[in-house]
Structures are given as structure tokens and as C-alpha cells.
Amino acid sequence: MRFGNTPDQAPTAPHSTASRGPTHDSGYKLLYSHFPMVRDLLQGFVPGAWVGELDLFEVHHMLAENVESWTDQWKREGLQQGLEQGLEQGLEQGLEQGLEQGLEQGLEQGLEQGRAETRHLLSRLARRRFGPTIAGQAEPLLAAIHAPQPLEELAEQLLTCADGEEWLNAIQSKR
């Protein structure tokens, strides 16, 4: 009976070889180099009479030549699988974080744009109601207001103030 030289025909390792060092590979090599023990293992654990037909010398050479390359291949496959899983998880987390940050930034930019448009509208209305001098004095005061609620309140006060001085005082009280 002849054994193949391919790693996919190799028995699976009972424990991960990725965390073990070179002593693990040399341990397998030492384990399979003892003919009587290999024969006893095979006869004790493999059912059937065909085990007696095995050429243990060929088994020994096949294992001695391939155990290290198999464990190396298993390590490479494990590393590749870990890399792929890590990349996939990293991409998912990156997308989630990117979307979250993008939404936050977009929302903040939208809110700021809305506040800027409100300030501009208040300035235009003040120019019409009280003239360019009061509107020009109001612009830097309005620029210092960042919350939307005071801007809304100032819009109502713009309609009810008796004159431009009262309007400027109302703006200063909201800062």
C-alpha cells in the first residue's frame, strides 16, 4: 500500500500548530520516527487487517519528509484565514465607523449651514427694517450665536423690537 505526499491526505493535528514553535514540528518528527510505536498505534487505532500490509519504512519516510511541510502549510493556511477574517472584520468596523462619523459630520455641517442661513436671513431682514448700519453691527453679534434656539427667538424679536438699538440689545442678551 502506497501513501501520497499531499498535505490534504495528512491527518489533522489535534491542536493548533500556529501557537506552537519549532519544538512541535520536531516532536511530530520524533514521534513518527519510532517504528514499533507507529506500528502499535496503527494496529491499535485503525480497524482492519490491511494495517498489517503497510510498509512502515515507507510510512516513516513519508512522514519524516512531510510532517514539517504539512505543519508549515497548516500554519500558512491558518495565517491566511486569520488575515482574511481580520481584513473582513476590519472593513466592517471601518465602514461602520466611517458611516457613523460621516453621518455625524454631515449632520453637524447641515446644522451649521442652517444656522448660517438663519443668521444671513436675520441680517437681511434687519437691513430692511432698521437699515444697513444696524444690520452691519448685528452681523458679528449674530455670528457668535451657535445654538438654533436663540436664533429663532431673535427672529421673533426682530419683528417686535421698536428700533435697531433694542434689536442689538436683544442679540447681545442671547450671546
PLY file of the C-alpha trace (Angstrom):
ply
format ascii 1.0
element vertex 175
property float x
property float y
property float z
element edge 174
property int vertex1
property int vertex2
end_header
0.00 0.00 0.00
1.40 3.40 -1.00
0.87 6.74 0.78
0.55 10.06 -1.00
2.70 13.09 -0.38
-0.03 15.70 -0.23
-0.94 17.64 2.90
-4.67 17.21 2.36
-4.21 13.48 2.93
-2.41 14.14 6.20
-4.20 13.54 9.46
-5.44 16.69 11.11
-3.44 17.93 14.05
-5.22 17.59 17.40
-4.16 21.12 18.42
-3.40 24.28 16.54
0.14 24.36 15.22
0.14 28.14 14.83
0.81 28.82 18.50
3.47 26.16 18.86
7.06 26.74 17.95
9.56 24.58 16.10
9.54 22.08 19.01
6.07 20.99 17.95
7.28 20.04 14.46
10.33 18.25 15.80
8.07 16.47 18.31
5.98 15.02 15.49
9.11 14.03 13.62
10.46 12.28 16.71
7.10 10.63 17.41
6.80 9.13 13.91
10.43 8.05 13.70
9.94 5.23 16.23
8.80 2.26 14.09
7.41 -0.04 16.82
5.35 2.76 18.34
3.91 3.79 14.94
3.08 0.14 14.18
1.39 -0.28 17.58
-0.55 2.98 17.16
-1.78 1.96 13.72
-2.72 -1.57 14.77
-4.38 -0.33 17.94
-6.41 2.51 16.46
-7.04 1.61 12.80
-9.55 -1.20 12.24
-8.99 -3.82 9.57
-6.36 -6.31 8.53
-4.90 -4.01 5.89
-2.77 -2.35 8.57
-0.56 -5.45 8.57
0.15 -4.88 4.87
1.63 -1.45 5.48
5.27 -0.85 4.70
6.24 1.06 7.85
9.57 2.04 6.35
7.68 3.87 3.57
5.32 5.39 6.15
8.33 6.55 8.16
9.96 8.22 5.16
6.71 9.79 4.01
6.03 11.20 7.47
9.62 12.31 8.05
9.63 14.16 4.73
6.20 15.72 5.05
5.32 16.44 8.68
7.26 19.70 8.74
5.97 20.81 5.35
2.42 19.91 6.38
2.63 21.88 9.59
4.18 24.78 7.67
1.30 24.63 5.20
-1.23 24.45 8.05
0.40 27.48 9.61
0.29 29.37 6.30
-3.35 28.41 5.78
-4.19 29.43 9.35
-2.39 32.74 8.92
-4.13 33.32 5.57
-7.51 32.51 7.09
-6.78 34.78 10.06
-5.67 37.55 7.71
-8.83 37.22 5.62
-11.05 37.23 8.71
-9.14 40.18 10.16
-9.46 42.12 6.93
-13.17 41.36 6.71
-13.78 42.41 10.31
-11.59 45.48 9.86
-13.50 46.51 6.75
-16.84 46.04 8.51
-15.71 48.06 11.52
-14.13 50.69 9.29
-17.31 51.03 7.26
-19.42 51.29 10.40
-17.15 53.90 11.93
-16.86 55.77 8.63
-20.62 55.85 8.18
-21.14 56.94 11.76
-18.54 59.69 11.51
-19.83 60.72 8.10
-23.37 60.97 9.42
-22.22 62.96 12.44
-20.16 65.31 10.29
-22.94 65.64 7.74
-25.48 66.37 10.43
-23.20 68.94 12.08
-22.44 70.57 8.72
-26.13 70.64 7.91
-26.98 72.21 11.24
-24.22 74.79 10.86
-25.38 75.57 7.34
-28.91 76.03 8.67
-27.68 78.37 11.40
-25.60 80.34 8.88
-28.64 80.71 6.61
-30.73 81.82 9.60
-28.08 84.42 10.54
-27.99 85.64 6.94
-31.79 85.90 6.81
-31.87 87.81 10.12
-29.22 90.19 8.79
-31.19 90.78 5.57
-34.41 91.38 7.49
-32.63 93.75 9.92
-31.21 95.67 6.92
-34.73 96.12 5.54
-36.25 97.02 8.86
-33.51 99.09 10.54
-31.06 99.98 7.73
-27.52 98.92 6.81
-25.79 100.40 9.88
-27.76 98.31 12.40
-27.54 95.24 10.12
-23.75 95.66 9.86
-23.44 95.93 13.67
-25.70 92.87 14.13
-23.72 90.52 11.82
-20.69 89.89 14.11
-23.02 89.58 17.12
-25.16 87.02 15.29
-22.03 85.11 14.19
-21.20 84.48 17.86
-24.52 82.67 18.44
-24.20 78.92 17.71
-27.38 77.44 19.16
-30.52 77.34 16.99
-32.99 78.30 19.76
-31.64 81.82 20.41
-31.62 82.47 16.66
-35.30 81.51 16.46
-36.10 83.78 19.39
-34.21 86.64 17.73
-36.28 86.18 14.58
-39.43 86.86 16.61
-37.81 89.79 18.43
-36.77 91.30 15.10
-40.46 91.70 14.31
-41.42 93.15 17.69
-38.47 95.49 18.52
-39.29 99.18 18.38
-35.92 100.22 16.91
-32.45 98.98 15.92
-30.89 99.66 19.34
-33.45 97.39 21.00
-32.67 94.74 18.36
-28.90 94.95 19.03
-29.53 94.71 22.81
-31.66 91.60 22.21
-28.83 89.99 20.22
-26.28 90.81 22.92
-28.51 89.23 25.56
-28.55 85.92 23.62
-24.76 85.58 23.39
0 1
1 2
2 3
3 4
4 5
5 6
6 7
7 8
8 9
9 10
10 11
11 12
12 13
13 14
14 15
15 16
16 17
17 18
18 19
19 20
20 21
21 22
22 23
23 24
24 25
25 26
26 27
27 28
28 29
29 30
30 31
31 32
32 33
33 34
34 35
35 36
36 37
37 38
38 39
39 40
40 41
41 42
42 43
43 44
44 45
45 46
46 47
47 48
48 49
49 50
50 51
51 52
52 53
53 54
54 55
55 56
56 57
57 58
58 59
59 60
60 61
61 62
62 63
63 64
64 65
65 66
66 67
67 68
68 69
69 70
70 71
71 72
72 73
73 74
74 75
75 76
76 77
77 78
78 79
79 80
80 81
81 82
82 83
83 84
84 85
85 86
86 87
87 88
88 89
89 90
90 91
91 92
92 93
93 94
94 95
95 96
96 97
97 98
98 99
99 100
100 101
101 102
102 103
103 104
104 105
105 106
106 107
107 108
108 109
109 110
110 111
111 112
112 113
113 114
114 115
115 116
116 117
117 118
118 119
119 120
120 121
121 122
122 123
123 124
124 125
125 126
126 127
127 128
128 129
129 130
130 131
131 132
132 133
133 134
134 135
135 136
136 137
137 138
138 139
139 140
140 141
141 142
142 143
143 144
144 145
145 146
146 147
147 148
148 149
149 150
150 151
151 152
152 153
153 154
154 155
155 156
156 157
157 158
158 159
159 160
160 161
161 162
162 163
163 164
164 165
165 166
166 167
167 168
168 169
169 170
170 171
171 172
172 173
173 174
